[in-house]
Each structure stands twice: as structure tokens, then as C-alpha cells.
Amino acid sequence: MSYPKLSFEESLLEKVVLKEKCMGCSACVLVCPFVCLEYHEEKPKLVKKCEVCGICPRVCPRFKWPLSDLEKLVFGRERTANEDFGVYQHLVLAQTIDKDVMSSCQDGGVVTALVTFALKNGTIDGALLSDLRTDKPFFPTPVLATTPEEVLKCAGTRYTYSPNLLAVQEAFKQKTQSLAFVGTPCQIQAIRKMEAAKLKRFTNKIKFTIGLMCTESFTYEGLMEKHIQQTLGVNLHDIKRMNIKGKVIVTTNSGDVKTISLAEAKRYTRKSCLPCTDFSAELADISVGGLGLRGWTLTIIRTETGRELFEAAVKAGLIKTRPADEEKRALSLLVKLSKKKRKTAGSS
């Protein structure tokens, strides 16, 4: 992957931001060596003269997106025509055995279990995750978690965007050396582009990536404030958890449940999500998703790094598994959504 040395204005601003293709992953802000960019309203903002180093377009997943090159980088080969959801080694249903995790987690709690396991055995000394802001209800924010308690606090899914890569800045401040990264497919793509660009200052810290299956994310103003708060009458401070199982399910601290049809929720889809072709985080070490399952996580183990981590957690008795083909509907949905994502992006 070779790029001419372009300025921010003639690359990302012109080709990505102004065309509403920027998903807000924050990779360009993170890697700018001259600190010319700041993260503002889910987009990079030029705050001083660009020095034309040409680095920011090299890490942007929406600028010259070389999927086949990145597949070769990660797996040593391209995805074949019959690999509908990307290259992988194993596919299983998984669930944590930790009752505290299960009470707080999304679906089977696999992400929380794996990250906690890696912290406790010294594989990592921090994890780049999303938590909720204290000053804005149910609004996600990137964090560096360095203890099992902090990891557990981050359990659960938010359906508005969190630029988790920005937490790398905190990792530098705290001098953490070995990190797990958990994020959306677009954020995993950005990390792989950083690896391809040989930006080792950032990528050498990240020991493994866990990708969250994602059809799209929603605007906070639309889904949370307009629909959930105004239309449904739910105080955002009272939300305990949210999930999607054929519809958006909002559970409050008192146990009340409100639902939103997917057709209604999609009215609030971020425009920048429309060009995305990747549902199942095809470049992650491990990909996870609920896919209609109750209490279990469909887990795709893609790389050797992912396999070693997952098998070690299973051997330690922290995760239990069962064959993926026991849930044919979930497998069918995985294929369907992967194909739909590529088709929809191609027509957007």
C-alpha cells in the first residue's frame, strides 16, 4: 500500500469528511505527529496548519481501503469466495462461567471474560474499552481499563459511537505497555492500517483485538434523546442496559422494558456507517456477536493470537463452549448480515 504524501485537506477532508464518510474512528487524530488534528463532533478537525506528513490518509479506513492487502497482512492470504464472513480458524458458541460477569455483560460475557483473563495472567496491563460518561447519561466514552473491576464496569453494549482508539493517549500517559483493544469493525480496520503503515509506536502496544459485530451505530441525539427519552418517556439516567434481539430492547433499573422496532431505530443510523462493508469485524483476532442468542456469544476465532488466548481461557475454566452448528439460525444470520453489509455499502 503506497500513498503519495498528501495533506489532510486534500485527502481526508476532501475525500472522507466532507463526503460524510468519516465514521469517527479517531485514528488520524491519534497518529498525527504534529498534533494538527483534534477530535470534534465525531470527526477530525484541523486546528493548526497541516505539515503534510501524509500519515493520516494511511491510517483511515475510508481512504483507499485495501481490504485484500490487509487480509494478507493479518492472515497471510485473502478471503476466499465462500468465506462469507471473512477468514477464520474456529467458530463456537461461548459463555463466561463468572456469575458477576453474566449479571453485567452483554449476551455470553466473552469479551469481559477474555480481557479480565488476559489482565490477570499478565498478557496485558490495560484494555482500550468504552465506558459511560458521568455527565451525560448512557453516553459512551473511550477509557483505559487496568483492573478487572474497571473492565467489569465497561461490560455491556452501547449503540452510539465511542472512538475507543483515543484511549491510547491515556495508555501513553500511564505508560502501559501491553493492551487489548475492543471495538467496532471500522476501528479494527484502522488498527490494521496502522500496522501496514508500520506505526509501531502505537501497534506494538496492542497484543490482541476483539471485534464487535456491528450493522450500524445510531446518533445519540436521535436514538437516545429524541426517541428513548422524548417518545418513550424513559429517563436516560434510568437505563440499565440495551440490547438488540430483532428489535432494540431498553431495560431500566426498575426492570421496566421498552422496545423499538429496527425499522424505527434505523431512522437514526449515522450516515457515516452506510459505506461500511464489514459486519463481523473480519480483521480482528476474535470477533463476537449476539445474533439473536440468549446468554451465549457467537465467537469467531480468526488468528493464532486469538486462538491461543481463547483456548487458554477455556483451559483455565473461565469460559465454556458448545458447537456453533447447534444454533443454525445464528449462523444463518451471520452470513445474511455479512452479505447484506457488503451489498448495502456497494450501493450507498
N, C-alpha and C positions, 0 to 999 in steps of 0.2 A: 504494500500500500504506500504509494508515493503521492505527496501533495506539494503543489507549489507553495511558496511562502506567502500566504495571504493575510491581510489584516482582518480584524474582527468585523469591520464594516462591510468589506466586500465578500466575506464568507458567511459567517453565522448570522449576522444582522440581515443581510440581503436575502440569503437563500433559506434561512430557517426561521428566525424570529419574526420578521415582517410578513412571512407567509403563513404564520400561525402553525408552524410545525414543531416549535420548540416545546418539548414535554417538561422542561424544567428540571432535568436531572442534576444540574449544577456542576457537571464535570468541567466545563470550560472555566467557571469561576474558581474552582478548586486548583486547577493546574496552571493558571496564568502566572508566569514568573515575575511579572511586573505589577501585579495586583491592579490591573486596569479595569477589572470587572467586579461588580457586586451583584448579589442575588436580590432581585426586587420584583415582587408580584409574580413569582414563579417563572421568572425569566432573567437572563443575564443583562446587566445594564452597564454601559461603558461610562466610567466615572473619571477617567483621565485619558490622555492621548494614547492610542494603541501603538505599541512599539514594533508591530508587525513581525513577531517571532514565528507566527504560523502554527503555534501549538494548539490553539483552541479548536480549529476545524478538525484536527487529527483525532480528537477525543469525542467529538459529537456524534451520537448515533444517527442523527438525521442528516448528516453531511457526508455524501459519498459513502453510503452504507455497504461495506464489502462483506456480506454475510459468509460467502464461501471462503474467503481468506481467513475470517475469524474462526470458522469451523475447523479449518486446517490447523490454526494456531492452538485451539483448545483440544481437539480430538485427533489431530493428525490426518484427518480426511473430511470430505464434505458429506453432508446428509444425503442419503440415497432417496430415490423417488418414493419408496414405500415406507420411509421413516416419517410418518405424518406429523409427529411432534418432536422431531429432532433426534440427534444421536443419543443413545443411552445404553447402559450395560444391564440394569435390572429395573424392574417395576414391581413395587409391592404396596400393600396397604399397611400402614403403621400407626401405632398408638403409644403414647407415653404410659408408663406404669405409675408415675408420680401423681397422687391424688390432688396435691396442691396445684400442680401444673394443669391438670384436667379441669379443675374448677375455674381457672382463669383463662385458659387457652382458647384458640380457635380450632374446631374440629379435633384432630388427634394429638395436638400439642407437640408435634415432632420438632418444629423449629426451636421452641423453647428448650426441649429436652436435649437436642444436639448441641446447641450453643452453651447451655449450662454444663453439659458433659465436657466439652472442649475447654471451658474455663477451669473446671475442677482438675482436669488431668494435665493442665499446663500447655495444651496445644496453642491456646491463645491467652492473651491477657486483657482482651477487650473485644466488644462486639459493636458494630455500627447498626443501630436499630432505629425504630421510631417509637416515641412515647407521646403522651398528650400534654399540651401546654396547660399551665395552671391558670393563665389569664384569659383563655379562650376555650370554651367547653368543647370537648371531643374534637379538638383541632390538632392534627399530628405535627410532631416536630422531630428532627433528627437528633439522636443522642448517642453518646458513647457509654455503653454499659460495661462495668468492670467487675461486678459481683453477681452471683446467682440471684440475689434479691432484686437487683436492678433489671436483670434480664426478665424475671418473672413479672415485674411491673410493666414491662413493654408487651406482654402477651396480648394476643387479640389483633384483629384486623381493623384498620381504618380505611374508609373508601374515598377519602380525599387525599391529595398528593402530599408526600413527605420527601424532600430531597435528601435522602439518607447519606449521600456522599459527603455532604457538608460536615458531617460529624468527624470526618478525617482531620479537620482542622483542630478539633478538640483532642484527637489522638496525638497529634504533634505536640500540643501544649502539655499533655500529661506524659509524654514520652513513652506511650505504649508501643510495643514492638510487633506484636502478633495479633492480627484482627480477624474476626469473622465479619462477613458482610451479608446482610439480609435485605433484599429489596425487590423491586419490580423488574420485569424483563428489560425495560429500557435502561435501567441503572446497571444491570449486569452487562448489557451491551457496551455501556460507557467504560466499565472496568476493563473489558476485553480490548477495547480500542486503546486504552491507556497502556495495556500490556503490549499491544502491537507497536505502539509508539515508543516503547522502551522507557517509559517514565517510571523507573524502578523506585524512585523516592516514595512513590505512592503505592505501587502494586506489590512491592516486596513485603509490605506490611500485611497484606490481605492473604491469609492462609487458605481460606475456603469461602465460597459464595453459596448462598441458598436463595434460589429464585422463587418468588411468589407468583403463581399463575394469575393472570390478570386480563380481563376482557377490556376494561377501561377504568379510569377513575373519574370521580364527579367533582364539580365545583362545590366548594364549601357554602358559598352564598346561595347556590341553587338547591342542592340536596338537603343540607343541614338547616340553614336558616329559613329559606323560603318554604320548603316542603315539610320537613320534620317539625320545625318549630312553629311556623305560622299555620300551615294547612292541617297538620295532625295535632297541633297543640301540645307537643312534647317539649318540656324544658330541657335544653341540651345538657344542662348540668346533671340531669337525672338519668342520662343514658348509661347503662351498664355495659352493653355490648351490642354490636351489629354483626349481621351475617347475611349471606345470600344463599338461599336454597330455592331456586326457582322464582324467588321474589326477595326483596330487601326486608329483613326482619330486624326490628328495633326493639330491644328489651330494656326496660327501665330498672332502676334499683329496687322498685317496689314489686317487680315481677310482671308488670303490665307489658303486653306485646302489641306492637303496631306493625303493619306491613305496607309495603309499597310495591306495586307491580313493576316488573323490569321495564316494561314499555314506558311507564311513567318516569322511572328513575333515569332512563336513558335520555330524557329531555335535558338532563343536567350534565351529560358527558362533556368532559373537557375536549375542545376542538383539537387540541394537540395530540390527543390519544388516537384520533382517527387514522393517521398514517402508519400506525404500528402494525407490524406483521407477526409479532411474537406473542402468543398466548401463554405458552408453558415455560418461559424463561429457558430457551433452548441452549444457552451458552453457560448456564450455571453448573456448578459441581453437583448440586442436588436441587431438584425442582419439587415444589409441594403445592397441593391444592385440595380443596374440599370436594368439589364436583358432585354436590348433592349428597355426600356421605354424612352420616351422623356418628360423631365420635371417632372417626378414623380419617387419616390423611392419605391421599394417593401420593406416593413418593416415587419420583423418578431419579434413579442414581445414574449419573451421566459420566463421571470421570473417575480415575483411580483415586484421586484425593477424596472425592465424595464417597466412594465405596469403602475406603479404609476407615473414614470417620463413622459412617453408618454402621458398618459391621462391628466396630469396636464398641459402639453404644449398645447394640443388640447383645453382644457377648457379655457386656457388663450388667445386663439385665435391666437396662433403663428404658428400652423400647421393645415392644412385642410386634410381631408382623403376622400377616396372613397373605395368601396368594392374591394378586391383583385380579385374576380372572374370576374370583368369587363375586366381583361387583362389575358385571358386564355393562351395566348402564353407565357407570362412571367412566369406564374405558371408552365406550361409545361417545360419551360427551367430550372426553379429552380430544379424540380425533375430530369430532364435529367442530368444536370451538377453535381448534388449531387451524383447520381448513378455512373456517369462516373468517378468522382474523386475517389470514393472508389474502383472501378474496376481497374482503371489505377494504383493506388497505390499498389494494391494487386499483380499486375503483374510486378512491377518495381524492 
